[in-house]
């Protein structure tokens, strides 16, 4: 009989597209200059500070202790320390459970600090500690292989013999390297790619992941993290983790490098684009896009997600070129992946490395032909030898191209055996050449009389060279910022542009130009335009700022630059043109989320965003657990409210069209199409609620279905009707239960009766809820007989109640000391969203304290106390949706905790804890059983399987304050059975 007990199984919901942790720390941390990341020497060792992950560390002769700094006044320490190194049999081998050739590590070591790295050395192992925005990284450097065989059949040549002998005593037994770690101050839970540490006092979750193992030659080794056998079902918290490395053929020393970081949030996609101005872009043969610019890490887009190439450089990347299987990067830097690389480096798919001794000044342009790489810039030496502003690399050595140029090179292009260079120079190889020249492999020559100012861009198509830049004449004739060279003569491209051209690319018969211009051929063209050989035309509505990089990927044009918007879509410095519209490049949303709704495993989001992933969605989208998709063609304006019932989704907001059809401020989606609700209402809808067969809408409107309806109305599936006289000003929030509808907003009368910012409708009349609140209500939620209200108020029923309060049907009361603080430019505290699930109230808004404790934008109330919910956001929370074990938050934020998650994120819920004792197995009646406990109020289903593929529900229970005992009545009839427990929505 086998028992497979999973503590946090969420297989019913497809895994989201997680953004790699390195997108946060390495990208931003390389440029960070503050003291939030620090390694400081102390008398006993070193202190480590990582404000971005709210972690501090103290390294002494006893190793590293970490402290969580999330909760005020709680000095909560924990640590993970290596205790043993050994070798064991791989899974499936005889003796797999045993650890042989064990080295028991000393409890004390030597501490040293070198720059920003702390080293803790013990015999057989060195631990290294560093900090970044990703968290605190703990490297294990294993200097020598433990005794025992790494492979099942290592062959050695017998001394003095030509014969080979098998070194392993037993064929088919594969042994792996194991590092055994002891955990103190936290409970261990499994998670993909590592382990989750749950701190014992606060319950904060710390991810111990991003696991990687490499040998002395830089080869990546298969590695995994696991809990030791026999520990997963005991009542006491787990105290060990094992890191297992397949080290067959590895060259020691081996480095293993997990990282401590925030584990409270799951990303639903990062913001579109890159982090700063994009200067250069290139595409490889597989269609992967690489981008460099005013940031230090070259970014790769694989069509699904962005990822970093290594640790990056210590300066800008101005140029990229791809040749064979190698990516080349040039710019203004002196290090790549932490190693010397002077202004140029190469990426082999795993690491950055130098090209000889590199160049002595910045690189502006790269081009490749055959096995030769050309570089142009401001340098005067290459590989230590004279090379004035242009040089070539043959894979081994640098060499000059004649005597080079008199001024810097800004652009390069190759066509056949000809290399073209453009820039600031007026002399090339000792020959007069005004800003553009040609190299034939032996010597430089001018292209006629050249142009009268800087050339910034070159492109070749057929026998034509295109040049763009700051010039206004070419060959002595007018040519506004762009010109064509046919091999003998310069000519203008129509009337050109009204400002300089910074980049060119050719595809088919079309030339694309990007730059600082806003007209092309006399017609509006915002920073990008297309030339068809005879006339200029805009490329959509263009961008809102400079375009400095262009590249084709299949039939798609990719543009990078200083812009934040492409057409009307937020883009983040890079965007793609599909032939009809500009779309961002990213996996998440491109603007704020105002409303969320859950239906089964589908999350609906509405807001100001127009794209989700790389899809045009126009203000509304759905998330299926792994990707975003559109709901038809969406809306023509912001979505501010959502409600779902059965198979119908209702949306309200600022729009007047849905799915391309007229729909005045409110519409419904049946899973396939959008449709209007009659003639709708005459102004914005701010709130929606469903009760029975009725939809209620509240907002700014004064009519519904063409009839008077003051700020609130009811749709019965056919017609709109007013709710009495309605309210005198806007309704911002609605909640319905049975025959009662609650409304909150800016009003002070409802149905002509006094009602301070909140009222109830019984189907016939409006009435006040006591003396109400002292100012605006923005959110409502119901739980049993309790109504919760949130907003800008500070009193409820005449008594203090800071921004959130509860109504029991008779009286108002505060929820502890409520909320306080504000952030990110919003001076006043406010609550914008409420949700209830499993007896817990979740509150989102603009605040930094809940019950006096830190809670940034998101908090939870358990009926008695306030606590932070996960680790908060970096901007306001405007929407919440909760069901079962899931909580989603939407708003203005770009980070949830320390994870990049654009405008919407999923909180990792409190885990369902599986507890068992030896006594739970093998009762006298022969039945197998175990205890299950978890958060009260949740439903849990126990499932069984004989093959780990097909799962059958065995029992469903509502969790209470204590554990319940599950006994499998069928266990005596099966040879083996696996079990798992899952939270239900």
Buried (B, 14 or more C-beta within 10 A) or exposed (E): EEBBBBBBBBEBBEEBBBBBBBBBBBBBBBBEEEEBBBBEEEEEBBBBBBBBBBBBBBBBBBBBBBBBBBBEEBEBBBBBBBBBBBBBBBEEBEEBEEBBBBBEBEEEBEBBBEEBBBBBBBEBBBBBBBBBBBBBBBBBBBEEBBEBBBBBEEEEEEEEEEEEEEEBEEEEBBBBBBBBBBBEBBBBBBBEBBBBBBBBBBEBBBBBBBBEBBBEEEEEBEBBBBBBEEBBBEEEBBBBBBBBBBBBEBEBBBBBBBBBBBBBBBBBBBBBBBBBBBBBBBBBEEEBBBBBBBBBBBBBBEEEBBBBBBBBBBBBBBBBBBBEEBBBBBBBBEBBBEEEBBBBBBBEEEBBBBBBBBBBBBBBBBBBBEEBBBBBBBBBBBBEEEBBBBBBBEEEEBEBBBBBBBBBBBBBBBBEEBBBBBBBBBBBBEEEBBBBBBBEEEBBEBBBBBBBBBBBBBBBBEEBBBBBBBBBBBBEEEBBBBBBBEEEEBEBBBBBBBBBBBBBBBBEEBBBBBBBBBBBBEEEBBBBBBBEEEEBEBBBBBBBBBBBBBBBBEEBBBBBBBBBBBBEBBBBBBBBBEEEBBBBBBBBBBBBBBBBBBBEBBBBBBBBBBBBBBBBBBBBBBBEBEBBEBBBBBBBBBBBBBBBBEEBBBBBBBBBBBBEEEBBBBBBBEEEEBEBBBBBBBBBBBBBBBBEEBBBBBBBBEBBBEEEBBBBBBBEEEEBEBBBBBBBBBBBBBBBBEEBBBBBBBBBBBBEEEBBBBBBBEEEEBEBBBBBBBBBBBBBBBBEEBBBBBBBBBBBBEEEBBBBBBBEEEEBEBBBBBBBBBBBEBEEBBBBBBBBBBBBBBBBBBBBBBBBBBBBBBBBBEEEEBBBBBBBBBBBBBBBBBBBBBBBBBBBBBBBBBBBBBBBBBBBBBBBBBBBEEEBBEEEEEBBBBBBBBBBBBBBBBBBBBEEEEBEEBBEBEBEEEBBEBBBEEBEEEEEBBBBBBBEB
